[in-house]
Amino acid sequence: MQIIAQVLFLVALVAGIGFFIRNIRKLVRNIKLGREVDRTDSKGERFAKMARIAFGQSKMVKKPVSGFLHVIVYVGFVIINIEVLEIIIDGLFGTHRILSFMGGFYDVLIASFEVLALLVLIGVIVFWIRRNVLNIYRFLSRELKGWPKNDANYILYFEMVLMVLFLVMNATDYQLQLNGAPHYASEAGITGAFPISQFLLPIFDGMSNATLIIIERAAWWLHILGILFFLNYLYYSKHLHILLAFPNVYFSKLRPQGEMNNLQSVTDEVKLMMDPDADPFAAPAEEDEGAEPEKFGASDVFDLNQVQLLNSYTCTECGRCTAECPANQTGKKLSPRKIMMDTRDRVEEVGAIINKKGKYEDNGKQLLDDFILREELWACTTCNACVEACPVGIDPLSIILDMRRYLVMEESAAPNELAIAMTNIENNGAPWPYNQQDRLNWAKEN
């Protein structure tokens, strides 16, 4: 029976990890649908930013209540999963608490795992209450209806169940050691320390060793299978940020937030115009006749860069960006969180077509209009509040600016007020409809 259990565990482990790798490959492929962008500069500064924001959670704790709870869940998630290493070894080789040779340090580890498990359980319950009972405004937006709301709750339920299973597994294991059950008892005495699960022992009082083993094995199997299921569920969930927060922060923009990038084609054209040595009658450089002309701005995910698509997959849907957005606060349709969710939905739609047909075939949709409305784009004040608020370095503004560039430079579809201002800048050197010579006439009236 032990050999059969080991074989079944190996099959489950290989299947779970294999499916995870398959999903990660699809994720990488989808992100590579975007344009390449060079973010390999200033490696030291990037690593320092990643350590401070992604690992150190420095922006998360700006909201103290949710930030503190998130840090607990984050630390618990990282440390408790050390236990998974022991579970995998025990599952493959049929051993019991293989790392117990570490003696007193092992006791400290198991005790810390249990304390963290309890804290994670409490934190997750508080998160569930905040989302479903307290009706916090940023969790009530229209883009969180349906699947996004359910997805967040599913994750909370998963984490609750995993922590309970972990404590039940330890409690029954502890009771079996106390009973001197074969395979569980050790000549060295009790292996591990159980400061939390020991309080569950009265539940199992009077049960036979056979019954305890069934409960312990069931909790053990459900715990590890739950972890493998959770690992593969990440791809379909907003909780991809668990994996992507680190590369997302590393590749985030280092330049000042208010600095906008220039289109290289426009920059080259202006440099040519300003070059006194340039020959105005020179023939233009030869171009590939079969190549598509360069597109200004973005109307679909193919026009965005790979970091922007990485941003969309990293979005935690926490709503801090939308809560800080002045346009959203004044009743406009713009929600930076929705911008990121819409971008991810469109990338996933394109990826599904590729999965089905082997390549992308136009389905008559694009990011602009079919997912993100023009009204949303023009409501943005470009204040960068959303970028500053994001705890994992996401930049919704860059997508908004690229799509507005497309509207202005490809479709000449700027709002009338903006079109008038740009015309005035072109004709008068200022956004006002006055000749340069008449600008100071107002001063003569006094």
C-alpha positions in Angstrom: 0.0 0.0 0.0 2.9 2.4 0.8 4.4 1.8 -2.6 1.0 2.6 -4.3 0.7 5.8 -2.2 4.2 6.9 -3.3 3.4 6.2 -7.0 0.1 8.1 -6.8 1.9 11.0 -5.1 4.6 11.0 -7.9 1.8 11.0 -10.5 0.0 13.9 -8.8 3.2 15.9 -8.4 4.3 15.5 -12.0 0.9 16.3 -13.3 0.5 19.4 -11.1 4.0 20.8 -11.9 3.6 19.8 -15.6 0.3 21.6 -16.0 1.8 24.6 -14.2 4.7 24.8 -16.6 2.3 24.5 -19.5 0.3 27.5 -18.2 3.5 29.5 -17.6 4.6 28.9 -21.2 1.2 30.2 -22.4 1.6 33.2 -20.1 5.1 34.0 -21.5 3.8 33.6 -25.1 0.9 36.0 -24.4 3.2 38.6 -22.9 5.5 38.3 -25.9 2.6 39.4 -28.2 3.6 42.9 -27.2 6.4 45.0 -28.6 9.9 44.5 -27.2 11.1 47.1 -24.8 14.6 47.5 -23.3 14.4 47.6 -19.5 17.9 46.2 -18.8 19.5 49.4 -17.7 20.4 50.3 -14.1 20.3 46.7 -12.8 21.4 47.8 -9.3 18.7 50.3 -9.0 16.1 47.8 -10.3 17.1 45.1 -7.9 17.0 47.6 -5.0 13.5 48.8 -6.1 12.3 45.1 -6.3 13.7 44.3 -2.9 12.0 47.4 -1.4 8.6 47.2 -3.0 8.0 43.5 -4.0 9.9 41.8 -1.2 9.7 44.5 1.4 6.1 45.4 0.8 6.9 49.1 1.3 4.0 50.5 -0.7 1.5 47.9 0.6 1.7 49.2 4.2 0.7 52.7 3.2 -2.8 51.5 4.0 -2.0 50.2 7.5 -4.9 47.8 8.2 -4.9 46.0 4.9 -1.1 46.4 4.5 -0.4 44.7 7.9 -2.8 41.8 7.1 -1.3 41.4 3.7 2.2 41.2 5.2 1.1 38.5 7.6 -0.5 36.4 4.8 2.5 37.1 2.6 5.1 36.0 5.2 2.9 33.0 6.1 2.6 32.0 2.5 6.4 32.1 2.0 7.5 30.5 5.2 4.8 27.8 5.6 5.6 26.6 2.1 8.9 25.4 3.5 6.8 22.6 4.9 5.9 21.7 1.4 9.5 20.6 0.8 9.2 18.1 3.6 5.8 16.9 2.4 7.2 16.2 -1.0 10.1 14.2 0.3 7.9 12.2 2.6 5.4 11.6 -0.2 8.1 10.4 -2.6 10.0 8.2 -0.2 7.4 7.1 2.3 9.2 8.7 5.2 7.7 10.6 8.2 8.9 14.1 9.0 12.2 13.6 7.3 13.6 16.9 8.4 13.2 16.1 12.1 16.9 15.3 12.3 17.4 19.0 12.8 16.3 18.5 16.3 15.4 21.7 18.3 15.5 23.8 15.1 12.9 21.6 13.6 10.7 22.1 16.6 11.0 25.9 16.2 10.2 25.6 12.5 7.0 23.6 13.1 5.9 25.9 15.9 6.5 29.0 13.7 4.5 27.3 10.9 1.6 26.8 13.2 1.6 30.3 14.6 1.8 31.7 11.1 -1.0 29.4 9.9 -3.3 30.7 12.7 -2.3 34.3 11.8 -2.9 33.7 8.1 -6.3 32.1 8.9 -7.3 35.2 11.0 -6.0 37.5 8.3 -7.9 35.8 5.5 -11.1 35.8 7.5 -10.7 39.6 8.1 -10.1 40.0 4.3 -13.3 38.1 3.6 -15.2 40.3 6.0 -13.8 43.5 4.4 -14.8 42.3 0.9 -18.2 40.9 1.7 -19.6 42.5 4.8 -18.0 46.0 5.3 -18.8 47.1 1.7 -15.6 49.0 1.2 -16.2 51.3 -1.8 -13.2 50.2 -3.9 -14.6 46.6 -3.8 -18.0 47.7 -5.2 -17.0 49.0 -8.6 -18.7 47.7 -11.7 -15.6 45.9 -13.0 -15.6 43.6 -9.9 -19.1 42.1 -10.5 -19.3 38.4 -11.3 -16.1 36.5 -11.8 -13.6 39.0 -10.3 -15.5 39.1 -7.0 -16.0 35.3 -7.0 -12.3 34.8 -7.8 -11.2 36.9 -4.8 -13.5 34.9 -2.5 -12.4 31.5 -4.0 -8.8 32.4 -3.1 -9.8 33.3 0.4 -11.7 30.0 0.8 -8.7 28.1 -0.5 -6.4 29.7 2.0 -8.8 29.1 4.9 -9.1 25.4 4.0 -5.4 24.9 3.5 -4.6 26.4 6.9 -7.2 24.3 8.6 -6.0 21.1 6.9 -2.4 22.0 8.0 -3.5 22.3 11.6 -5.6 19.2 11.5 -2.8 17.2 9.9 -0.4 18.3 12.7 -2.9 17.7 15.5 -3.6 14.1 14.4 0.1 13.5 13.8 0.8 14.8 17.3 -1.9 12.5 18.8 -0.5 9.5 16.9 3.0 10.2 18.3 1.6 10.5 21.8 -0.1 7.1 21.2 3.1 5.5 20.1 1.6 4.6 16.7 4.0 2.8 14.3 5.6 5.0 11.6 4.6 8.1 13.6 6.3 7.5 16.9 10.1 8.1 17.2 12.6 6.8 19.7 13.8 10.3 20.1 10.4 11.4 21.4 8.0 13.9 20.0 9.2 15.3 16.7 8.0 18.9 16.2 6.3 21.4 18.4 2.6 22.0 18.1 1.6 25.2 20.0 -1.6 25.7 18.1 -2.7 22.3 16.9 -2.4 20.9 20.4 -5.6 22.7 21.3 -7.4 20.5 18.7 -6.5 17.3 20.5 -9.8 17.1 22.5 -11.6 16.8 19.2 -9.8 13.5 18.5 -9.9 12.2 22.1 -10.9 8.5 22.3 -10.4 7.8 18.6 -8.5 4.7 17.6 -5.1 4.9 15.9 -6.7 3.6 12.7 -9.2 6.4 12.6 -6.5 9.0 13.4 -4.4 7.7 10.6 -7.3 8.0 8.2 -7.9 11.6 9.3 -4.2 12.5 9.2 -3.7 10.9 5.8 -6.8 12.6 4.4 -5.7 16.0 5.7 -2.1 15.4 4.4 -3.3 14.4 0.9 -5.9 17.2 0.7 -3.3 19.7 1.8 -0.7 18.9 -0.8 -3.3 18.3 -3.6 -4.9 21.7 -2.6 -1.5 23.3 -3.0 -0.9 21.8 -6.4 -4.5 22.9 -7.4 -3.9 26.4 -6.1 -0.6 26.6 -8.0 -2.4 25.9 -11.3 -5.4 28.0 -10.4 -3.1 31.1 -10.2 -2.9 31.4 -14.0 -6.7 31.9 -14.1 -6.8 34.2 -11.1 -5.8 37.7 -10.1 -3.4 36.0 -7.7 -0.8 35.7 -10.5 0.8 38.7 -8.7 2.2 36.2 -6.2 4.6 35.1 -9.0 4.7 38.2 -11.2 5.1 41.0 -8.6 8.9 40.6 -8.6 9.6 40.8 -12.3 6.9 43.5 -12.7 8.6 45.8 -10.2 12.0 45.0 -11.6 11.0 46.1 -15.1 8.9 49.1 -14.0 9.8 52.6 -15.2 12.7 54.3 -13.4 12.3 57.7 -15.0 10.3 60.4 -13.2 6.6 59.6 -13.3 5.7 62.8 -15.1 8.1 62.2 -17.9 6.4 61.0 -21.0 8.2 58.9 -23.6 8.6 60.3 -27.1 7.9 58.3 -30.3 11.2 57.5 -31.9 9.9 58.1 -35.4 8.7 61.5 -34.5 11.9 62.3 -32.7 13.9 61.3 -35.7 11.8 63.5 -37.9 12.2 66.5 -35.7 15.9 66.0 -35.5 16.1 65.9 -39.2 14.0 69.1 -39.5 16.3 70.9 -37.0 19.5 69.7 -38.5 21.0 72.6 -40.5 23.2 70.3 -42.4 20.4 68.1 -43.6 19.6 68.0 -47.3 15.9 68.8 -47.8 16.0 67.3 -51.3 17.7 64.1 -50.3 15.8 60.9 -51.2 14.2 59.2 -48.2 15.9 56.0 -46.9 14.8 52.9 -48.7 12.2 50.8 -46.7 11.0 47.3 -47.1 8.0 47.6 -49.5 6.3 44.6 -47.8 6.6 46.1 -44.3 3.6 47.7 -42.6 4.0 51.4 -41.9 4.8 52.2 -38.3 1.7 52.7 -36.2 1.4 55.7 -33.9 0.1 54.8 -30.4 -1.9 51.7 -29.6 -5.4 50.4 -30.5 -4.8 46.8 -29.6 -2.6 44.7 -27.3 -0.1 44.0 -30.2 0.7 47.7 -30.1 1.5 47.8 -26.4 4.9 46.8 -25.1 5.7 43.6 -23.2 6.0 45.4 -19.9 2.5 46.8 -20.2 1.1 43.3 -20.9 3.1 42.0 -17.9 1.4 44.8 -15.9 -2.0 43.6 -16.9 -1.3 40.0 -15.7 0.2 41.3 -12.4 -2.8 43.5 -11.5 -4.1 42.4 -8.1 -7.5 44.1 -8.7 -7.0 45.7 -5.2 -8.5 49.0 -6.5 -6.0 51.3 -4.8 -5.4 53.0 -8.2 -9.1 53.6 -8.8 -9.6 54.8 -5.3 -6.9 57.5 -5.8 -8.1 58.5 -9.3 -9.6 62.0 -9.3 -11.5 61.3 -12.5 -13.2 58.3 -10.9 -13.9 60.2 -7.7 -15.8 62.8 -9.6 -18.1 60.2 -11.3 -16.2 59.7 -14.6 -16.2 56.2 -16.1 -12.4 55.9 -15.9 -11.1 53.2 -13.6 -7.4 52.5 -13.9 -8.1 49.0 -12.4 -10.6 48.4 -15.3 -8.0 49.5 -17.8 -5.6 46.8 -16.6 -8.4 44.1 -16.3 -9.6 44.9 -19.9 -6.1 44.7 -21.2 -5.6 41.3 -19.6 -9.0 40.1 -20.9 -8.1 41.1 -24.4 -4.7 39.4 -24.2 -6.4 36.2 -22.9 -8.9 36.4 -25.8 -6.1 36.6 -28.3 -4.3 33.8 -26.5 -7.4 31.6 -26.7 -7.6 32.1 -30.5 -4.0 31.1 -30.8 -4.5 28.0 -28.6 -7.4 27.0 -30.9 -6.1 27.8 -34.3 -2.3 27.8 -33.9 -2.0 31.5 -34.8 -4.0 34.7 -34.3 -6.9 35.3 -36.7 -8.7 38.6 -36.5 -12.0 38.1 -34.7 -13.2 41.7 -35.5 -12.3 43.0 -32.0 -9.6 45.2 -30.6 -8.7 46.7 -27.2 -10.0 50.1 -28.2 -13.8 50.4 -28.2 -14.5 46.7 -27.7 -12.9 46.7 -24.2 -11.7 50.2 -23.3 -14.0 53.1 -24.2 -12.8 56.4 -25.6 -14.7 58.2 -22.8 -12.6 56.4 -20.3 -9.3 57.4 -22.0 -10.2 61.1 -22.3 -11.3 61.3 -18.6 -7.7 60.7 -17.5 -5.9 63.8 -16.1 -2.5 62.2 -16.4 -1.8 63.0 -12.7 0.0 59.6 -12.1 -2.0 59.0 -8.9 -2.8 55.5 -10.1 0.9 54.7 -10.7 1.9 56.1 -7.4 -0.8 54.1 -5.5 -0.1 50.7 -7.1 1.7 48.4 -4.6 3.4 46.3 -7.3 4.6 49.0 -9.8 1.8 48.8 -12.4 1.5 51.8 -14.8 -2.1 52.1 -16.2 -1.3 55.6 -17.4 1.2 54.4 -20.0 -1.6 52.3 -21.7 -4.0 55.3 -21.6 -1.4 57.6 -23.2 -0.5 55.2 -26.0 -4.2 54.7 -26.8 -4.8 58.5 -26.8 -1.8 58.9 -29.1 -3.5 56.5 -31.5 -6.7 58.4 -31.4 -5.0 61.7 -32.1 -2.3 60.7 -34.6 -4.0 57.9 -36.5 -7.7 58.8 -36.3 -7.6 62.6 -35.6 -10.3 61.8 -33.1 -9.3 64.1 -30.2 -12.1 65.9 -28.3 -13.1 69.2 -29.8 -11.6 71.2 -26.9 -8.3 69.5 -27.3 -8.3 69.8 -31.1 -8.8 73.6 -30.7 -6.0 73.9 -28.2 -3.6 71.9 -30.4 -4.5 74.1 -33.4 -3.8 77.2 -31.4 -0.5 75.8 -30.3 0.4 75.1 -33.9 -0.7 78.6 -35.1 0.0 80.8 -32.1 2.5 79.0 -30.0 0.1 78.8 -27.1 -3.2 77.1 -26.4 -5.1 80.4 -26.4 -6.7 81.9 -29.5 -4.7 85.0 -29.5 -1.9 86.2 -31.8 1.5 86.3 -30.0 1.6 90.1 -30.5 -1.7 90.5 -28.6 -1.0 88.4 -25.6 -0.2 91.3 -23.3 -3.1 93.5 -24.3 -4.9 92.7 -21.1 -2.1 94.5 -19.2 -2.8 97.8 -21.0 -6.4 97.8 -19.7 -5.2 98.8 -16.2 
